[in-house]
């Protein structure tokens, strides 16, 4: 798919002639790619297949873990431990010494909906979204919803779980800004991305719409603070200052998520429906730890 320029500043992000190329195809629906800054690999989820895959240029794509609880979003904490949001089990888990530790599974005695995407702040606090996508097929297990809302949560370093906001239709991707003063949250059904202020105690304030987007999914910021979201036909890019729509880094199908990697963090890896792709960009991404 070709790139689409909407604003001349998009040329600062990517060469408009630089198209994404496939690394591997024929997955079911892939999500949650994360680059390991020390070991140099990308791990990503295939939700319906109930697998985590790992890619290195030397070994290609191999199965990393199966089953996964139909994992969706993944991240690393500051110790390099992988965290995952599991659709089928409604859990947030963390790898520890070859085992999985459950960090969150319920709120006030009721099972979470289906944790979707996750980020870890520099101070170790964890933020995740909890829509209902994992309570329907094919990206989850069909079952009734225990909670009567779809929220965003924080897990403190002592393990305490706090509901931060619940005025969403379907909260999906989320990310922090460069200074970790704000949290962006995609509401896919409402077709916009909101920006919350992160207070000193970890609570959220504000929540105004930062930009409109056709179906925002995974969110990340680059090393300049520009905001990127997965969506139809590629990764949609918005300017850091005012949310102006810059353009689309093209990909086939629905590009649910992406990450940056490589030695210079200027290789973008895309999980786009059934294909795993890569493309070179001009602005580097940020390391997870």
Secondary structure as GFF3:
##gff-version 3
##sequence-region A 1 289
A	DSSP	beta_strand	4	5	.	.	.	ID=ss1
A	DSSP	three_ten_helix	8	12	.	.	.	ID=ss2
A	DSSP	beta_strand	21	24	.	.	.	ID=ss3
A	DSSP	beta_strand	30	35	.	.	.	ID=ss4
A	DSSP	beta_strand	42	46	.	.	.	ID=ss5
A	DSSP	beta_strand	51	56	.	.	.	ID=ss6
A	DSSP	beta_strand	60	66	.	.	.	ID=ss7
A	DSSP	beta_strand	71	76	.	.	.	ID=ss8
A	DSSP	beta_strand	82	86	.	.	.	ID=ss9
A	DSSP	beta_strand	91	96	.	.	.	ID=ss10
A	DSSP	beta_strand	99	104	.	.	.	ID=ss11
A	DSSP	beta_strand	106	107	.	.	.	ID=ss12
A	DSSP	beta_strand	110	111	.	.	.	ID=ss13
A	DSSP	beta_strand	118	120	.	.	.	ID=ss14
A	DSSP	beta_strand	126	130	.	.	.	ID=ss15
A	DSSP	three_ten_helix	133	135	.	.	.	ID=ss16
A	DSSP	beta_strand	151	155	.	.	.	ID=ss17
A	DSSP	beta_strand	161	165	.	.	.	ID=ss18
A	DSSP	beta_strand	171	176	.	.	.	ID=ss19
A	DSSP	beta_strand	182	187	.	.	.	ID=ss20
A	DSSP	beta_strand	192	198	.	.	.	ID=ss21
A	DSSP	beta_strand	204	212	.	.	.	ID=ss22
A	DSSP	beta_strand	219	221	.	.	.	ID=ss23
A	DSSP	beta_strand	227	238	.	.	.	ID=ss24
A	DSSP	beta_strand	245	261	.	.	.	ID=ss25
A	DSSP	beta_strand	267	272	.	.	.	ID=ss26
A	DSSP	beta_strand	275	280	.	.	.	ID=ss27
###
